[in-house]
Every structure is written in C-alpha cells, then in structure tokens.
Amino acid sequence: MESTASTIQIHVSGRPFTRDCRPRWLLEELGVAYTPVPVGIFSGDARKPAYLATNPTGKVPFLVDGEVAIFESGAILIYLADKYGAGEVAPAQDDPARGEYLQWLFFAQTTIEGPATRLFANRTFLRERPSAGERAAEAEAELIAKAPIVAPVLESRTYLLGDRFTAADVMLGSALYWVAGGGALDKLPTLAAYYGRLAARPAFQRIFGEPPSPA
C-alpha cells in the first residue's frame, strides 16, 4: 500500500533509540505518508500542561490520525497495521495466524523490552552511575534466560510468522536494537541472525541506522 497524502502525525523525540521509531518503521514498510512532529521529551516540554492536555502521558510516540489519537507504541502498531496493512503486516481477524501474531507482538513488549531498555541505558547514557555495571549484567542475564522462548521459532523461520514480515517483527526488532546497542546481541546468536535480517530492510535503515555502541 502506498499513500502520498495522509492525516497521520507521529509525535517524535528525534532520537533513534526511542519508541517512536516503531510506528515510523511500520509506516515506512507500508509506504504510508506521515508527518513527524518533534516534541521536547528530553527538554521537559512534553511535561508542560499544554502538551499534557493533548497527550496525558507526556511521552512518545503519540499518534494522531484524523480524529483518532493514541498513545502506547503497541496500541499504535496494532492500529496502524490493521488500518493500513491488514493482510500484509497484520493477519486478518479470521486468519489462524492472528493469535500467534498478537502473542509475539506482546511478548516482545512485555518480556524482552524491559531488560533490553535497562541493558541499553546502563551501558550507554547511564554508564557512569555506580550501579550501572551490575544493572546491565542483570538485564543481560534476564535476556539470555528469556531468549529460548522465541529462539526456536526463529531458527526455522525468516520472521516471526515465517516468510511474512509483520508488525510483531517491528516490535521485537526495535527491542533488539537496544540489545545490540547494549553489546549483548552476540550472546543471543539466533536473535542476532534474525536482527541482521531486519536490519537489512531498507525501511529499518531509514529509521534506525546503526545502534549506538556501548561504553
């Protein structure tokens, strides 16, 4: 699907390691036009009353699509995939693959994202803190323990649903960007190979580029 005009706005931080990269990556995959709206997440502008009146979380991403306004990156991905990529990046409601698709999408967000973000933060911009090394090691151990849940699937599949790229891959791939940036992807060879396949996609490269190197 391609679009040259769209009502879609994505509020963004301007940093490649924030969650607003998820909906932008998905829209790039679909060829759907959107407008990035810079928000001063790190300057404190997003905590001001004027912005909170629009987006009560004060975080990114925040989606505005006509009369629709949504926060939470997972909800935004599901909405965009269903509206603009049903049957492509999202299995249809009556597709037997729909359940597995949702399973992996939420697994990536609830199981992998937490330790991935802690690892990345403590090995990059928080690395000078006294407890950073210990917290990064704990996060890495958690990732190594959780990887066997999804690794067997990816040993025999190109993507989470086989040869079919979906929004679930966007969610897991964006979490693995933090793992790569935290220097732990080499400890997870199956996920590293999968991440390499995602990182080779032109849409991924337009949004992320290379992950920052850990200290």
C-alpha positions as CSV (number, residue, x, y, z in Angstrom):
1,M,0.0,0.0,0.0
2,E,1.3,3.5,-0.9
3,S,0.0,6.9,0.0
4,T,1.2,10.3,-1.0
5,A,-1.1,12.2,1.4
6,S,-2.1,11.3,4.9
7,T,-3.6,12.8,8.1
8,I,-1.1,10.8,10.2
9,Q,1.1,12.6,12.6
10,I,3.6,10.8,14.9
11,H,5.0,12.8,17.8
12,V,8.7,12.0,18.0
13,S,11.7,12.7,20.1
14,G,14.2,12.9,17.3
15,R,16.4,10.2,18.9
16,P,16.8,6.8,17.2
17,F,16.6,4.8,20.5
18,T,13.1,5.9,21.5
19,R,9.8,4.1,20.9
20,D,8.5,6.5,18.3
21,C,10.8,4.6,15.8
22,R,8.3,1.7,15.9
23,P,5.3,3.3,14.2
24,R,7.6,5.2,11.8
25,W,9.4,2.0,10.8
26,L,6.0,0.3,10.2
27,L,4.7,3.2,8.1
28,E,7.9,3.2,6.1
29,E,7.4,-0.5,5.4
30,L,3.9,0.2,4.2
31,G,4.8,3.3,2.1
32,V,2.2,5.3,4.0
33,A,2.9,9.0,4.3
34,Y,3.1,10.6,7.8
35,T,4.4,13.8,9.4
36,P,6.9,13.6,12.3
37,V,6.0,16.2,15.0
38,P,9.1,16.9,17.2
39,V,8.4,17.0,20.9
40,G,10.9,18.1,23.5
41,I,10.9,14.9,25.6
42,F,14.4,15.5,27.0
43,S,14.0,19.3,27.4
44,G,10.9,19.0,29.6
45,D,8.5,20.5,27.0
46,A,6.4,17.3,26.9
47,R,5.6,17.7,30.7
48,K,4.1,21.1,30.3
49,P,0.3,21.5,30.7
50,A,-0.3,22.5,27.1
51,Y,1.2,19.3,25.8
52,L,-0.2,17.1,28.6
53,A,-3.7,18.3,27.7
54,T,-3.2,16.6,24.3
55,N,-1.1,13.6,25.3
56,P,-1.5,12.9,29.0
57,T,1.5,10.5,29.1
58,G,4.0,13.2,28.2
59,K,5.8,10.6,26.2
60,V,6.4,9.5,22.6
61,P,5.1,8.0,20.4
62,F,1.8,9.7,20.2
63,L,-0.3,9.1,17.1
64,V,-2.9,11.5,15.6
65,D,-4.7,10.1,12.6
66,G,-7.6,12.4,11.8
67,E,-10.0,12.1,14.7
68,V,-8.0,9.2,16.2
69,A,-5.4,9.9,18.9
70,I,-3.5,7.1,20.6
71,F,-0.6,6.7,23.0
72,E,1.3,3.5,23.8
73,S,3.5,2.1,21.0
74,G,2.0,-1.4,21.0
75,A,-1.5,0.0,20.5
76,I,-0.3,2.3,17.8
77,L,1.3,-0.5,15.9
78,I,-1.8,-2.7,16.1
79,Y,-4.0,0.2,14.9
80,L,-1.7,1.2,12.0
81,A,-1.2,-2.4,10.9
82,D,-4.9,-3.2,10.9
83,K,-5.9,0.0,9.2
84,Y,-3.2,0.4,6.6
85,G,-1.7,-3.1,6.3
86,A,-4.4,-5.7,7.1
87,G,-3.5,-8.9,5.3
88,E,0.1,-7.6,4.8
89,V,1.8,-6.7,8.1
90,A,-1.2,-7.8,10.2
91,P,-3.0,-11.1,9.8
92,A,-6.8,-10.5,9.3
93,Q,-9.1,-11.1,12.2
94,D,-10.2,-14.5,10.7
95,D,-6.6,-15.6,9.8
96,P,-5.4,-18.5,12.0
97,A,-2.1,-16.8,12.3
98,R,-3.7,-13.8,14.1
99,G,-3.3,-15.3,17.5
100,E,0.4,-16.1,17.1
101,Y,1.0,-12.6,15.7
102,L,-0.5,-11.0,18.7
103,Q,1.3,-13.4,21.0
104,W,4.8,-12.4,19.7
105,L,3.9,-8.7,19.5
106,F,3.0,-8.6,23.2
107,F,5.9,-11.0,24.1
108,A,8.4,-8.5,22.6
109,Q,6.9,-5.6,24.5
110,T,6.3,-7.3,27.9
111,T,9.1,-9.8,28.1
112,I,12.0,-8.5,26.0
113,E,11.6,-4.7,26.1
114,G,12.2,-4.3,29.8
115,P,15.6,-5.9,30.2
116,A,16.6,-4.6,26.7
117,T,16.0,-1.0,27.7
118,R,17.7,-1.5,31.1
119,L,20.7,-3.0,29.4
120,F,21.0,-0.3,26.8
121,A,20.5,2.6,29.3
122,N,23.1,1.2,31.8
123,R,25.7,0.6,29.1
124,T,25.3,4.0,27.3
125,F,24.0,7.2,28.8
126,L,23.8,5.9,32.5
127,R,27.1,4.1,32.4
128,E,28.8,6.5,34.8
129,R,26.4,5.6,37.6
130,P,27.9,3.4,40.3
131,S,25.3,0.6,39.9
132,A,25.3,0.7,36.1
133,G,27.5,-2.3,35.5
134,E,25.6,-4.5,37.9
135,R,22.2,-3.5,36.5
136,A,23.4,-4.1,32.9
137,A,24.7,-7.6,33.9
138,E,21.3,-8.4,35.5
139,A,19.5,-7.3,32.4
140,E,21.7,-9.3,30.1
141,A,21.2,-12.4,32.2
142,E,17.5,-11.9,32.0
143,L,17.6,-11.6,28.2
144,I,19.7,-14.8,28.0
145,A,17.1,-16.6,30.1
146,K,14.1,-15.4,28.1
147,A,15.6,-15.8,24.6
148,P,14.9,-19.6,24.5
149,I,11.2,-18.8,24.4
150,V,11.4,-17.3,20.9
151,A,14.7,-18.6,19.6
152,P,13.4,-22.0,18.4
153,V,10.8,-20.3,16.3
154,L,13.4,-18.1,14.6
155,E,15.7,-21.0,13.9
156,S,13.4,-22.2,11.2
157,R,11.7,-19.0,10.1
158,T,12.8,-15.8,8.4
159,Y,10.4,-13.8,10.6
160,L,8.1,-14.5,13.5
161,L,5.4,-15.8,11.2
162,G,7.6,-17.5,8.7
163,D,8.4,-15.7,5.4
164,R,5.8,-13.0,6.3
165,F,7.1,-9.7,7.9
166,T,4.6,-8.3,10.3
167,A,4.2,-5.6,13.0
168,A,5.3,-8.2,15.5
169,D,8.7,-8.1,13.9
170,V,8.7,-4.3,14.3
171,M,8.1,-4.7,18.0
172,L,10.7,-7.4,18.5
173,G,13.2,-5.8,16.2
174,S,13.0,-2.4,17.9
175,A,13.7,-4.1,21.2
176,L,16.7,-5.9,19.8
177,Y,18.0,-2.6,18.6
178,W,18.5,-1.8,22.3
179,V,20.1,-5.2,22.9
180,A,22.5,-4.5,20.0
181,G,23.3,-1.1,21.4
182,G,23.9,-2.7,24.8
183,G,26.5,-5.0,23.4
184,A,24.7,-8.3,24.2
185,L,23.4,-9.4,20.9
186,D,26.4,-11.7,20.3
187,K,25.2,-13.7,23.4
188,L,22.0,-14.5,21.5
189,P,23.1,-16.0,18.2
190,T,19.6,-16.9,16.8
191,L,18.2,-13.5,17.7
192,A,21.4,-11.8,16.3
193,A,20.8,-13.5,12.9
194,Y,17.2,-12.5,13.0
195,Y,18.1,-9.0,13.8
196,G,20.5,-8.9,10.9
197,R,17.7,-9.8,8.6
198,L,15.6,-7.0,10.0
199,A,18.4,-4.5,9.9
200,A,19.0,-5.3,6.2
201,R,15.5,-4.0,5.3
202,P,15.6,-0.5,3.7
203,A,12.8,0.8,5.9
204,F,14.7,-0.2,9.1
205,Q,17.8,1.5,7.8
206,R,15.9,4.7,7.1
207,I,14.7,4.9,10.7
208,F,17.5,3.4,12.8
209,G,20.8,3.3,11.1
210,E,23.4,1.6,13.3
211,P,22.7,1.3,17.0
212,P,25.0,3.3,19.4
213,S,28.0,1.5,20.7
214,P,28.1,0.7,24.4
215,A,30.9,2.1,26.6
